[in-house]
Amino acid sequence: MNLIEHDKNFIWHPFTQQKNMQPPIAIKNAKGSLLFDENDKEYIDAISSWWVNVHGHAHPYIAEKIYQQALQLEHIIFAGFTHEPAVKLAERLIKILPGNFSKIFFSDDGSTSTEVAIKMAVQYWWNERGSMVNNQWSMENRESSNRKQRTENRKLETGNQNKIIAFNNSYHGDTFGSMSVSDRSVFTLAFHDLLFEVIFIDVPTEENISSTKKIIDEHANEIAAFIYEPLVQGAGGMKMYSSVLMDELLLFVQQKNIICIADEVMTGFGRTGKMFASEYMQTKPDIICLSKGITGGTMALGVTACSEKIYSAFVSDDAKKTFFHGHSFTANPLACTAANASLDLFEQENSLQKVNFISEQNIAFAQQLRQLSGIKNVRVLGTILAFEIAQGNDEYLNNISTIITKKSLEKGVYIRPLGNTVYIMPPYCISESELKKVYAVILELV
Ligand SMILES: *Cc1c(COP(=O)(O)O)cnc(C)c1O
């Protein structure tokens, strides 16, 4: 069977303009940092397979654990039931998460983890403030066909504290809620009328921090939560910002009694040099979102952890204060097992030490890149190194991306720039010689 031809006949690929698309590469197997195609040509996976891979592909330890778990229990409804992989994982996460977290809520992926976080934050205020009027909700709202009246009732229900603040240039996922709190961009153009209103602020700089605080202060009474990607805005172009200023901003936001939601879907599990990027700040989030690297990049799993304060607002004799959210595959035992195995490997393989090594190499390579003309904004945080090619506009649709991907693949390295933003984010198992090859190929291309 010609795989590529059959793919063309039956498959619609994500984030891909199907017209004139480069034929996809059929990957047969992978090992460590290496991908092997149908013809056994090898490629170094320099972006960890869309930022998910941690310990290398097809790691035998994780594979064995998933296999053994699949023989025991592959899935069970998570309402009214529980299982050891989920309980173990929750307990381990609570121990290592940066902040005072008390409960773990499972979902499916990064988008659902942020979706859950937003719903938790909004309903927190509804449960807390709206409780007096909530009881009238069912009768009044159902009987009222009057749209205006319904809107008024809704304001009462939420106590009006339901707005979200997010950063310009942010990305929190592709479902409607997570799109709403993401920057309005080419990704969301078709949906702008349907996305809920969000207060967008810039990532903190010396120049803007006081005016940003003013904006937050003016709206403080109506804001439910602040969602942010700590220190690196991933899909927005690997933009990095100061931990010191972020700390100042977070402290201010928390003093205003606004719930802080750290979206660590990309930054979690060692990516930025520490286990979680929030560790770089003193002020810790109230809610944290995890996915991508959580299973070592083997299976889909989302986690939203929250503090006791948030959780306790949902514990009530009033059934309406229940968190009515869940997914068919919530806390899937295979995914939880993979996550536990990945955490084992962090200890067994000293993964953070490897992260440290990559980080040092990146810093040295960045120095070299800064000498070159034609590129700008060279930056590093942990395993992430990024820069812009000074050609065309600084935007996602800059098609230099496609050219660079194609050329790097020919040379046996897989990178996938975001427009003219070239970045690497390798698995932590990448060897010194593989990393040197990635650097060499980048030097040849820029
Ligand atoms: C990738 C990403 C998401 C969305 O995760 P999916 O698993 O792709 O739905 C959300 N937030 C951040 C910061 C991400 O990088």
Ligand as a Chemical Component Dictionary entry (heavy atoms), coordinates in Angstrom:
data_LIG
# 
_chem_comp.id                   LIG 
_chem_comp.type                 NON-POLYMER 
_chem_comp.pdbx_formal_charge   0 
_chem_comp.three_letter_code    LIG 
# 
loop_
_chem_comp_atom.comp_id 
_chem_comp_atom.atom_id 
_chem_comp_atom.alt_atom_id 
_chem_comp_atom.type_symbol 
_chem_comp_atom.charge 
_chem_comp_atom.model_Cartn_x 
_chem_comp_atom.model_Cartn_y 
_chem_comp_atom.model_Cartn_z 
_chem_comp_atom.pdbx_ordinal 
LIG C1 C1 C 0 -0.367 23.018 23.346 1  
LIG C2 C2 C 0 -0.886 23.949 24.352 2  
LIG C3 C3 C 0 -2.225 23.920 24.757 3  
LIG C4 C4 C 0 -3.231 23.018 24.106 4  
LIG O1 O1 O 0 -2.940 21.682 24.330 5  
LIG P1 P1 P 0 -3.561 20.552 23.372 6  
LIG O2 O2 O 0 -3.144 19.280 24.014 7  
LIG O3 O3 O 0 -2.936 20.762 22.036 8  
LIG O4 O4 O 0 -5.033 20.747 23.346 9  
LIG C5 C5 C 0 -2.620 24.771 25.760 10 
LIG N1 N1 N 0 -1.750 25.616 26.346 11 
LIG C6 C6 C 0 -0.462 25.676 25.987 12 
LIG C7 C7 C 0 0.462  26.615 26.693 13 
LIG C8 C8 C 0 0.024  24.860 24.978 14 
LIG O5 O5 O 0 1.298  24.943 24.589 15 
# 
loop_
_chem_comp_bond.comp_id 
_chem_comp_bond.atom_id_1 
_chem_comp_bond.atom_id_2 
_chem_comp_bond.value_order 
_chem_comp_bond.pdbx_ordinal 
LIG C1 C2 SING 1  
LIG C2 C3 SING 2  
LIG C2 C8 DOUB 3  
LIG C3 C4 SING 4  
LIG C3 C5 DOUB 5  
LIG C4 O1 SING 6  
LIG O1 P1 SING 7  
LIG P1 O2 DOUB 8  
LIG P1 O3 SING 9  
LIG P1 O4 SING 10 
LIG C5 N1 SING 11 
LIG N1 C6 DOUB 12 
LIG C6 C7 SING 13 
LIG C6 C8 SING 14 
LIG C8 O5 SING 15 
# 
